[in-house]
Amino acid sequence: MANTFIKAEQVVGQMLGVLERELVLAGLVWRDAVPTFKGAKNDTVSLRVPAYTSARTRVLRGGQPIVVDDLDETKVDVVLDTHVYKAIGVSDEEMTLDIVDFGEQITAPAMSSVVRKVEDSVAAKLSLSTPAVDVILDEDDPYLGLVDARIALNNAGVPVSQRFLAVGSTVEAAILKSDRLSKFDQSGSDTALREATIGRIAGFTAVSAPGLDPDVAIASHKTAFVLALVAPVVPQGAAWGETRSYKGMSLRVLRDYDPTGSNGPVDRLLTDTFMGTGIVKDRGHIDSNGKFQPSENGTDPQLLVRAVKLSLHGS
């Protein structure tokens, strides 16, 4: 199947804006936590989650013995299990008569498709996650639910810094239509994250995340979700190849020529990355007061308490 390129009698050297969904979530989750996968068994690395425990007290001069506890560290396995790629073949005819700028018309769209697929994978990880706390949002006054999510994270001992609120499109509409939440501080930066920023709400940096379920929002700390990206090695047999950072993601780009293709000679482009995602859980339980109590003996289950899922009422 041939590619479709726009041709005109006179080409004007000015790009029109391309409808491009903002990439947000991949820049919010934990990216620098994963060590090298080189030599890792089953392409898996384990992140060590430090023991989270409570201190004890005793009465001075009370003759009480010291109670010795065990520390309970947990781990998060991140598996590099997905090859995200885009391959495009361009015929001699297309290269000769149709292509004006290979980078603009071929390479950039290919790389953009890869990073969007990564963004979708992060969105799916967030949407399908099962936090220990769920909150129902009132469409007419979503702020009350956002406060509940903030308190849930506070009760879990989650740090206040580096919290974010990623919202689907319907939740975003409810927030923007709310009289209580009609005015937020805006940033003048032109980066993708800042362009997607709705504002500061209930202690969260709220961002629009089109890849999320429209009726869902995730209130989270940066360390709740992990994204690992590894650009494959450039093979020595490739005519040309390099590793590039595109929109903050590490990608490989290869280009070669196949003179014996089934549909004739083609100039081939491949851009790709290896990807893995993970969820950070802590061992413990939530008590009757809604507070997360870390495990003292390693028998409690592992819970996702660093994030809260919010859903619109009735969704």
C-alpha positions in Angstrom: 0.0 0.0 0.0 1.4 3.3 -1.1 1.8 6.3 1.2 -0.3 9.4 0.7 1.5 12.7 0.4 0.2 16.2 -0.2 1.4 17.7 -3.5 0.8 21.1 -4.9 1.9 23.2 -7.9 3.8 25.5 -5.6 5.0 24.4 -2.2 5.0 27.1 0.5 7.8 26.5 3.1 5.6 27.0 6.1 4.2 24.2 8.3 0.6 24.2 9.3 -0.2 23.0 12.8 -0.6 19.3 13.2 -3.3 17.9 15.4 -1.1 16.4 18.1 -2.3 15.2 21.5 -0.2 16.5 24.3 2.1 14.0 26.1 1.6 14.5 29.8 1.6 11.3 31.9 4.9 10.0 30.8 6.5 13.1 32.2 4.7 12.8 35.6 5.5 9.2 36.6 8.7 7.9 38.1 11.3 7.7 35.2 14.7 7.8 37.0 14.1 4.9 39.3 15.1 2.0 37.0 18.7 0.9 36.8 20.2 -0.7 33.7 18.5 -3.8 32.2 21.8 -5.0 30.8 22.2 -8.6 31.9 19.0 -8.6 33.9 17.4 -12.0 34.2 14.1 -12.2 32.2 14.6 -8.5 31.3 13.4 -7.7 34.9 14.8 -5.3 37.4 13.6 -4.9 41.0 13.2 -1.6 42.7 13.8 -1.7 46.4 11.0 0.0 48.4 12.6 1.0 51.8 10.9 -0.4 55.0 8.2 1.9 56.3 7.7 1.2 59.9 6.5 2.8 63.2 8.6 3.5 66.3 7.5 2.2 69.7 7.5 4.0 73.1 8.0 2.8 76.7 7.6 4.5 80.0 10.8 5.7 81.6 11.7 3.7 84.8 8.7 1.5 84.0 10.8 -1.7 83.7 9.3 -2.5 80.3 11.4 -4.7 78.0 12.5 -3.4 74.6 10.5 -5.0 71.8 12.7 -6.0 68.8 10.9 -5.7 65.4 11.9 -6.9 61.9 12.1 -4.5 59.0 10.0 -5.4 56.0 11.4 -4.2 52.7 9.3 -4.7 49.6 10.2 -4.6 45.9 8.7 -3.6 42.6 9.5 -5.7 39.6 9.7 -3.7 36.3 9.7 -6.0 33.2 10.9 -4.6 29.9 8.2 -6.5 28.0 6.9 -4.3 25.2 8.5 -3.3 21.9 6.9 0.0 20.7 7.8 0.7 17.1 6.8 2.3 13.8 8.2 1.1 10.5 7.6 2.9 7.2 8.7 2.1 3.6 9.0 4.7 1.0 9.2 3.8 -2.7 11.7 5.2 -5.2 8.8 7.0 -6.9 7.7 8.6 -3.6 11.2 9.6 -2.7 11.8 11.1 -6.1 8.5 12.8 -6.8 6.6 13.3 -3.6 8.9 13.7 -0.6 10.0 17.3 0.0 11.5 16.9 3.6 12.1 13.3 4.8 12.5 14.4 8.4 9.3 16.4 8.5 7.1 14.1 6.5 8.4 10.6 7.5 10.7 10.7 10.6 8.8 13.1 12.8 5.3 11.4 12.3 6.9 8.0 13.0 8.6 9.1 16.2 5.5 11.0 17.3 3.4 7.8 16.9 5.9 5.9 19.2 5.8 8.4 22.0 2.0 8.6 21.8 1.8 4.8 22.2 4.0 5.0 25.3 1.7 7.7 26.7 -1.3 5.4 26.0 0.4 2.6 27.9 1.0 4.8 30.9 -2.6 6.0 30.8 -3.8 2.3 30.7 -1.6 1.5 33.6 -3.1 4.3 35.6 -6.7 3.6 34.5 -6.5 -0.1 35.3 -4.8 0.3 38.6 -6.6 -0.6 41.8 -5.7 1.8 44.6 -6.7 1.0 48.1 -8.9 4.1 48.2 -11.6 5.0 45.6 -13.4 8.4 45.6 -16.7 9.2 43.9 -16.8 12.7 42.3 -19.9 14.9 42.3 -20.2 16.3 38.8 -21.6 19.5 40.2 -19.0 20.0 42.9 -15.9 17.9 42.2 -13.8 19.8 44.7 -15.2 17.8 47.6 -13.9 14.6 46.1 -10.5 16.1 45.4 -10.2 17.1 49.0 -11.1 13.5 50.0 -8.3 12.2 47.7 -5.9 14.7 49.3 -6.8 13.4 52.8 -6.4 9.8 51.7 -2.8 10.5 50.6 -2.1 12.4 53.7 -3.4 9.5 55.8 -1.0 7.2 53.9 1.9 9.4 54.7 2.5 10.3 51.1 4.8 13.3 50.6 3.0 16.5 49.7 5.5 17.5 47.0 5.4 15.9 43.6 1.7 15.1 43.7 -0.4 15.4 40.6 -4.0 15.0 39.5 -4.4 13.5 36.0 -8.0 13.9 34.8 -9.9 12.4 31.9 -11.9 14.6 29.6 -15.3 14.4 31.3 -13.7 15.0 34.7 -11.9 18.0 33.3 -15.1 19.4 32.0 -16.7 19.0 35.4 -13.8 20.8 37.0 -13.8 23.7 34.5 -17.6 24.1 34.8 -17.6 24.2 38.5 -18.3 27.6 40.0 -16.0 26.8 42.9 -13.1 25.8 40.6 -13.5 28.4 37.8 -10.2 30.2 38.5 -6.8 28.6 38.8 -3.2 29.9 38.6 -1.9 29.4 35.1 1.7 29.0 33.8 3.0 30.8 30.9 5.5 28.1 29.9 5.0 26.5 26.5 6.0 22.9 27.4 3.6 20.1 26.9 3.0 19.6 30.6 2.4 23.3 31.3 0.1 23.6 28.3 -2.0 20.7 29.8 -2.0 22.2 33.3 -5.4 23.1 34.5 -4.1 24.6 37.7 -3.4 24.0 41.4 -6.4 22.3 43.1 -6.5 20.9 46.6 -2.7 20.7 46.7 -2.4 18.9 43.3 -1.1 20.0 40.0 -4.1 19.2 37.9 -3.4 18.2 34.3 -5.6 17.2 31.4 -4.7 13.6 30.3 -6.7 12.7 27.1 -5.3 9.1 27.3 -7.2 8.4 30.5 -10.7 7.0 30.7 -12.9 10.2 30.3 -14.8 9.6 33.6 -11.7 8.8 35.7 -9.0 10.9 37.5 -5.9 9.7 39.3 -4.6 11.6 42.3 -1.1 10.4 42.7 2.5 10.9 43.9 5.2 10.6 41.3 6.6 7.4 42.8 3.3 5.5 42.5 3.9 4.5 38.9 7.1 3.6 37.1 8.0 3.9 33.4 11.2 2.4 32.0 12.3 3.1 28.4 15.4 1.6 26.7 16.4 2.5 23.2 17.6 -0.7 21.4 21.2 -0.8 20.2 21.9 0.5 16.7 23.1 -2.5 14.7 26.4 -2.3 12.9 24.7 -3.6 9.7 22.3 -0.6 9.5 23.1 1.9 6.8 22.4 4.7 9.3 21.1 4.8 12.8 21.3 6.7 16.1 19.6 7.1 19.5 17.6 10.2 19.8 15.6 11.9 22.7 12.2 12.9 21.3 9.8 14.7 23.6 11.8 13.4 26.6 11.8 9.8 25.5 14.8 7.7 24.3 14.2 6.3 20.8 16.2 4.5 18.2 16.0 5.6 14.6 17.3 3.4 11.7 17.2 3.9 8.0 18.3 1.5 5.2 17.4 0.6 1.6 15.9 -2.6 0.3 16.3 -2.9 -3.5 14.4 -6.2 -3.7 11.2 -5.4 -1.8 8.1 -7.4 -2.8 6.5 -4.2 -4.2 9.7 -2.7 -5.6 12.7 -0.9 -4.1 12.0 0.9 -0.8 13.8 3.3 1.5 12.9 2.0 5.0 12.7 3.8 8.3 12.3 2.2 11.7 11.9 4.1 15.0 11.4 2.2 18.3 12.0 1.7 22.0 11.7 -1.0 24.6 9.2 -0.3 27.4 8.2 -1.5 30.8 5.8 -0.1 33.4 5.2 -0.9 37.1 3.1 0.0 40.1 4.7 0.7 43.5 2.8 -0.9 46.4 3.5 -0.7 50.2 2.9 -3.5 52.6 0.4 -2.7 55.4 -3.3 -2.1 56.1 -5.8 0.8 56.4 -7.2 1.0 59.9 -10.7 2.1 61.1 -9.6 5.7 61.0 -8.6 5.5 57.3 -4.9 5.7 58.1 -2.4 3.5 56.5 -0.5 1.4 59.0 2.8 -0.1 57.7 3.4 -3.8 58.2 5.4 -4.7 61.3 5.8 -8.4 60.5 5.5 -8.8 56.8 2.1 -10.5 56.9 0.0 -7.6 55.6 -0.9 -7.3 51.9 0.8 -4.9 49.5 -1.5 -1.9 48.7 -1.4 0.9 46.3 -1.7 3.8 48.7 0.4 6.3 46.8 -2.5 7.0 44.4 -6.2 7.4 44.6 -8.7 6.7 41.8 -11.6 9.2 41.4 -14.7 8.4 39.3 -17.6 10.6 38.3 -20.8 9.7 40.1 -22.7 7.1 38.1 -19.8 6.2 35.7 
